[in-house]
Amino acid sequence: MSAGTGVRHSEYNGSKTDPLHLVQMWVLPQHNGIKPSYGQHSFSAQQLHDRWLTIASGQKGVDAQIRLDADATFSAAEIEAGRS
Protein backbone atom coordinates (compact mmCIF):
# COMPACT_ATOMS: atom_id res chain seq x y z
CA MET A 1 0.00 0.00 0.00
CA SER A 2 1.16 3.49 -0.73
CA ALA A 3 -0.39 6.14 1.48
CA GLY A 4 0.71 8.85 -0.94
CA THR A 5 -1.34 11.91 -0.04
CA GLY A 6 -3.00 10.02 2.82
CA VAL A 7 -5.11 6.92 3.32
CA ARG A 8 -7.31 5.41 6.00
CA HIS A 9 -7.06 1.67 6.62
CA SER A 10 -7.27 -1.00 9.31
CA GLU A 11 -5.89 -4.50 9.77
CA TYR A 12 -8.06 -7.29 11.15
CA ASN A 13 -8.51 -11.05 11.08
CA GLY A 14 -11.55 -11.91 8.99
CA SER A 15 -11.58 -15.50 10.30
CA LYS A 16 -13.29 -16.55 13.51
CA THR A 17 -11.27 -19.80 13.63
CA ASP A 18 -7.86 -19.24 12.00
CA PRO A 19 -5.09 -17.23 13.67
CA LEU A 20 -3.75 -14.13 11.93
CA HIS A 21 -0.06 -13.82 11.09
CA LEU A 22 0.79 -10.28 10.06
CA VAL A 23 3.97 -8.32 9.54
CA GLN A 24 3.61 -4.64 8.76
CA MET A 25 6.60 -2.53 7.74
CA TRP A 26 6.71 1.14 6.85
CA VAL A 27 9.28 2.89 4.66
CA LEU A 28 9.58 6.52 3.61
CA PRO A 29 8.61 7.20 -0.03
CA GLN A 30 11.01 8.78 -2.50
CA HIS A 31 8.33 11.24 -3.66
CA ASN A 32 5.71 13.29 -1.82
CA GLY A 33 2.10 13.69 -2.92
CA ILE A 34 1.79 10.53 -5.02
CA LYS A 35 -1.62 8.92 -5.53
CA PRO A 36 -2.52 6.34 -2.84
CA SER A 37 -2.47 2.76 -4.11
CA TYR A 38 -2.92 -0.82 -2.94
CA GLY A 39 -1.80 -4.15 -4.31
CA GLN A 40 -1.61 -7.73 -3.12
CA HIS A 41 0.41 -10.70 -4.32
CA SER A 42 0.60 -14.26 -3.04
CA PHE A 43 3.80 -16.29 -2.94
CA SER A 44 3.81 -20.09 -2.80
CA ALA A 45 5.50 -22.10 -0.08
CA GLN A 46 7.71 -23.58 -2.82
CA GLN A 47 8.97 -20.11 -3.83
CA LEU A 48 9.93 -19.35 -0.22
CA HIS A 49 11.17 -22.79 0.85
CA ASP A 50 14.69 -22.56 2.31
CA ARG A 51 15.67 -19.53 0.25
CA TRP A 52 15.27 -15.76 0.25
CA LEU A 53 12.80 -14.39 -2.28
CA THR A 54 12.78 -10.69 -3.11
CA ILE A 55 9.13 -9.69 -2.86
CA ALA A 56 9.09 -5.88 -3.01
CA SER A 57 11.59 -3.25 -4.12
CA GLY A 58 11.96 0.27 -5.39
CA GLN A 59 15.69 -0.04 -5.99
CA LYS A 60 17.07 0.08 -9.52
CA GLY A 61 18.17 -3.28 -10.89
CA VAL A 62 16.27 -5.29 -8.26
CA ASP A 63 13.61 -7.58 -9.74
CA ALA A 64 10.49 -7.87 -7.54
CA GLN A 65 6.79 -8.68 -8.01
CA ILE A 66 5.80 -5.60 -5.98
CA ARG A 67 7.26 -2.20 -6.88
CA LEU A 68 7.79 0.44 -4.20
CA ASP A 69 8.28 4.20 -4.41
CA ALA A 70 11.09 3.86 -1.86
CA ASP A 71 14.78 3.13 -1.72
CA ALA A 72 14.13 -0.24 -0.07
CA THR A 73 13.96 -3.96 -0.80
CA PHE A 74 12.02 -6.59 1.16
CA SER A 75 12.74 -10.31 1.04
CA ALA A 76 11.05 -13.28 2.73
CA ALA A 77 11.84 -16.95 3.36
CA GLU A 78 10.33 -19.97 5.08
CA ILE A 79 13.31 -21.82 6.53
CA GLU A 80 12.79 -25.44 7.52
CA ALA A 81 13.48 -26.26 11.19
CA GLY A 82 17.11 -27.14 11.77
CA ARG A 83 18.36 -25.34 8.66
CA SER A 84 20.12 -22.03 8.43
N, C-alpha and C positions, 0 to 999 in steps of 0.2 A: 504494500500500500504506500502510496505517496500522498502525504498530507497537503503538499503544495501550498495553496493559499489558506488551508484550514480544512479540517474534516472532523466529523463527529462519528465515533464508533464505540463498540463494546465487544468484549470477548466473553463467551459463555459456553458451557457444555450443553448441547442440544439433546444429549442422551440422558435418560433417567437411570440407565443401568451400566453404561460403560464409563470408565474413568477418562478424564481429559488430560492429555499430555500436551503442553503448550510451551513454546519458547518464543519470547518476543524480544526483538532487538531493534534499537533505534540508531540511525546514523544521520549525520547532518548532510543535507543535499548540497550539490555543487551550485545550484541556481535557486534564487528566490522567486516566489510568485508563480511557480508552474502549476498547471491544472492538476487537481487531485485525481488519483487513479487507483485502481485495485486490480490485482491479478492473483491467480491461484494455479499451482502446478503440483501434480503428484509425482513422486519418485518411487520406483519399485524397491522392494527389499533387495532384489538382485543387484540393482544399480549401486546400492549403498553397502552391500555386504563386504566387510573387511577391507574397505578402501574409501578414501576421501573422494567425494563428488562435489565439484563446484556447482552450486545451485543458483547463486545470484551474484552479479557483479556489475559495477559501473566503470571498471578499470579497462583501459585500452589493451587489446590483445588477449583478454581473458574471456574464454568462451563459457557462457552460462545460459540456462533456459530463461532465467529471470533477469531483466536489465534494471539497473538502478541508476538514479541520477545522483550518484555519490562515489567518492573515491574509496570504495570498499569492495571486498569480496567475501562471500560467505560460502563455507563448505560444510558438508555433513557426512557422517559415516555411521554404520551400525557394526560395531566390532564384536565379534563372537567372544564369549567368555573364555579367558585364558590366553587370548591373543593380544598382541600389542602392535 
